[in-house]
Amino acid sequence: MLAGVALENGEKDADHLKLIMQHEPAKQAIAVSDSKYNEDIFDSSLKLEETHLDEGYKDGFHEGLVLGQQEGRDVGLKVGFEVGEEIGFYRGCVDVWNSAIRADPSCLTPHVQKNVKQMEELIKVYPILDPENESVQDVMNSLRAKFKAVSASLASSSSSSMKLEYDGLLKSSAASNLDF
């Protein structure tokens, strides 16, 4: 529109138009920058609640990560200790039974001796260093079942005087009160 007006007024006005057009982008930029400046002042006050909400969310999320890691570490330590204690108990039982078998091979029935040997194999294959292994729970369940079978066989055997009970952390009512 300015270009059309300048061309009607002649050649002299064309030079003037060039000067105006050169300065026009700067004027537009200043106008845009002024409007952004004015909008930013009001936007920040209008978006104050949203800003605080976002900051609070970020702070809470960070604190949740820190607390979650600490709680996970504590639970992992407790569960790892309990599993280690149980595996150690079974290892001790197998060692005692194997010592009894070496001292007197007829003290345990062949069926019980077979279960003791199977418990020993399960302890060897238990993935202690790989807790994410999917077979962890299966091996532990098999160990518990074998232990119950051997214990029941020993309890029902009138010739055997061996009786073992596990009163460790897993069965204790005080286990839930322990803090690490």
Phi, psi and omega in degrees: 000316176295323180296321179295320179293318182293323181290330179288329183277355175110184186292322182296323179287339179294321177295320179296322179296321179299319178297317180297316182294327178293324182271345183299314179299324179294319178297317179296319180296319179295319180296317179295316181295321178296318181292323177294320180298315180293321179293320181298322180298313182283324179297319181296323179286326178286328182263017182300315180297316179296321178297314179295323178297315178296317179296318178296320178297314180297316179297315179296320179297315179297314179298322178297320177297316181296311180294323178297320178295317180295315180295319177298319178297316180296315180294318178299320178296315181295311181294319178299319178296316181297317179295315178299320178296316181294315178298318178297321177298313179297320178300317178297318178298314180299318179297317179296315181295319178295322177296319178295321179293319178296322180288320180213095184302340182267003182289335177237144180293158178303324179296316179294319178299322178296317179296322178296317179297319178294322176298318179299318178293320179296322178295321180294324183270356180297124184280078182297320184271001180228076184292344179273359177298134184291342182274357183305308184292323178296316180295317180295318178297320178295319177299315179298317180295316179296319179298317178297320180296314180295316180298318179295320179296319179292323181290325182277341181284121181284337181277344183263136177254009180274124174220130180236141174231146180251107179250038184282192185300327184293325182268345186287140177286340180279354183298327181285346181268356182281138175238139177255000000 
